[in-house]
């Protein structure tokens, strides 16, 4: 019986099937611990060699992060588990293998993670943040909906151009020739290496890793130059009256 992880508590002692992805894996002797994710939550699957047999146990030893799986086992309560439940795995099926997944359990820089934000939001911390954010936004909307208020997005907010933001190109962001000239002046005013990194990152769209390899510097150094360049350019344009004083600092995005 297929169930979602968030509903696993309703099926204690029952054989269930989880369809999702392998978030992480660790082993201890004759036991594998598989952290599974299905979009509704995370749960640990405990797989013993005695329960699944030598062949399947050995296959699990080579599962890579974010491999899509169909896991079958018995749900049981465990106070030590974050969700309060675990699954005693009886079998699993690989739906799609994952190779060279870029976000590993080790620590990564913010710029590196933002370049891969579509993958970063799969992590436990980001999932938790998004769920809290979702609940807060819903609560605020419900509050105003009950009072017959209407959501209004001002035109100025939708038309304001984000200075040096990753999501759009610089040329598309700046509509007028005068503003483009000022931005060019802002970039040219940067220190030589900072200007070089900023142009590669914000104009040519190279990733942090690509810039580091091209210039022979570390990714942390690239990140520092990008942050400094974005802040200085924003301050320069703000001083020229292009960026409104209430506009958020691009380096803080």
N, C-alpha and C positions, 0 to 999 in steps of 0.2 A: 504494500500500500504506500503510495507516494504521499509524503507530508512535507510541509515547509518547516524549517528549523524553528521559527517563532511559535509553531503549534506543537512542538515535540512533547511538551508537558501533558498534553491530552492523550498521549499514546504510550504512557509508561508500561513497560513489560510486553509491549507488542512489537512484532517485527515490522519495521518501516523501511522505506526507501528514500534516500536523500539525493536529489539531483543538483549538483553545484560544481564548485571549483575547489581545488586543493590550495588553501591559503598558506599553509606551512606544514612541515613534517619533521618529526624527530624520532629517534629510535633508542631503545634501551634493551639490549640483549635480544630476547625473543618476542619483543613487543614493539609495534609501531604505533605512534600517536599522530593521527591525521587531523589537522584543523581544517574543517570544511566550512564553506560559505555558499549561501544560495540566494543572496539578495535580501533575505529577511533577517539574517543573523548568522552567528558563528557557533559551531559546536565541535567538540572533540570526538573523534572516532578512535576507539581502542581496538587494535588488531593484534591478536596473538597467533603465533605460528601453529599452536595446537588447534585453534579454531578454524583457520582457513587453509592449512596445509602448506607444505614446503614451497610449491610452485607459485602460488598466489602471494605468499609472504615475500618471496624473493622479488616478484614483479613489483610489489609495493615499495621495495627498497630503492627503486629507480624512478619513482614518480617525481616529476619536477613541479615547481611552484606554478600555480594557476592552470594546471592540467584539469580539464573538465571531466567529472566523474559521475557515475551512478553507484551509490554505496547502499548496501542493504545490511541491516543489523537490528539488534534489539535495543530499544530505548530504555534507559534506566536512570534513576535519580542519583545524583552525586553532589553533595553539598560543597565539595571542593571545586567543582566546575563553575566557571563564570556564569553560565546560563542555568546552572542547577541540574543539568542533565548531560549524559554522554550516550554514545552508541557503541555497543559491542559488535564490531564489524564481523559479518559472516562471509561477505563477498563484495566485490566491486568490479566495475566495468569502466574502462577508459573510453570516453567519447571523443576526446580530442587532446593530443599531447601539446604541451607548451614548451617552447625552446627559447633560451636566453631572455627570460623575463627581466626587464631592466631594473625593477624596484625590488631589491633583495632585502632581507631582514636587517642588514647593516644600515648605518646612518648615512643619509644623503643630504646634500645642500639644498636650500630652499629653491634656488633657481633651477637646479636639476629636476626637482620634483614638480615644479610648476610647468616645465617643458613637457612633463608626462602626467599632467593633472587628471587626464581621463583615466589613467591607471591608478594614480595615487588615491583617488576617492574610494577605491576598493578596500583600502586598509581599515583595520578596526577603529583606529582613532578618528579617521576622517568620516567613516560611516556614523560613528557616534555623534560627531559634531554636526553632521548634516541632519541627523534625526532630531537633535535638540533644536537646531535652527528651524526645521520644518514645523515642529510643535509650537514654537514661539510665534512664527509667522501665522500659522493657522489660528492660534489663540487671539492674536491681534486682529486678524481679519474677521473672526467670529464676533469679537467685541463690537467692531464697527458695523458689521452686517446686521446685527440685532438692533442697531440704532438707525438703520436705513441710510447709512453713509455710503458714498460712492467713491471708488478708488480712482484717483486722478493722477496721471503722469504728465508733468509739465513739458511743453515743447522744448524749453531750453535744456532740460535734462537729457532729452533724447538726441538733441543736436550738438551738445557740447562735445568737442573732440578730445579724446584721451591722449595726452602727450606721451609719446614714446611707449605706448602700451603694446604688449606682445600680440594682442588679439587682432590688431589691424596694422597695416603698413603705414609708415610715416607719411608717404605721399597722399594716401587716401584720407588720412586724418586731417591734413591741413588743406583747406579749401582755397585759400587766397594766396596770391604770389607774394605779397608782403610778409605774410606769416611764414611762408616757406623760407624766405630770405632770412628772417629773424632766427628760425630754427637752425639754418645753416651756420649763421654767426655763432649761435649758442654752442653748436658742436665743435666749430673751429676754435672756440675759446678754451676747450678742454686740454689738459696735458696730453702730450703726444700718444702715450700708450693707452690712456683712458679713452681718447678720441678714437683710436684704432679699434679697440674692443667694442666701444659703443656702436660704431658704424657696422662692424661685422655682426653684432647681435641684433640691433634694432632696425637697421636698414636692409642688410643682406639676409637677415633671418637665420644665421648659423646658430646651432645649438651651443650650449656652454662647453660640452665635450669637444665639439669640432673646433671651436676657437682655441681651446687649451692645446689641442694637438697641433693646430696650425702655427701658433705663436710659441710653442714650447714652454708654456706656463701652466700652473695648476688651475683646476676648476674653481677653487676658492678665490684665487687671484682674479680670475675672470668675473666671478660674481661680485667681488668688491669693486672692480672697475665699472661694471654695469650699474651698480647701485649709485656709485659716486657720479657717474655721467648723467644718469636719469635725474638725480636730485639737482645737479648744477644746471642742467638744461631747463628744468622746470622753473628754478629760481630766476634764471636769465629771462625766460619768456614772461614770467609773472611780473618782473621788474619793468618789462617793456609794455605791459598791459594786455598781453595776448592771453595769459591764463588768469582768470579771476582769482582774487585772493582767497576765496572760499573753496577753490578747486583743490581736490586732494593731491598730495604730493605723489608724483608717479613712482618715486622710489619706494613708497610705502605700500604699493599695491601687491 
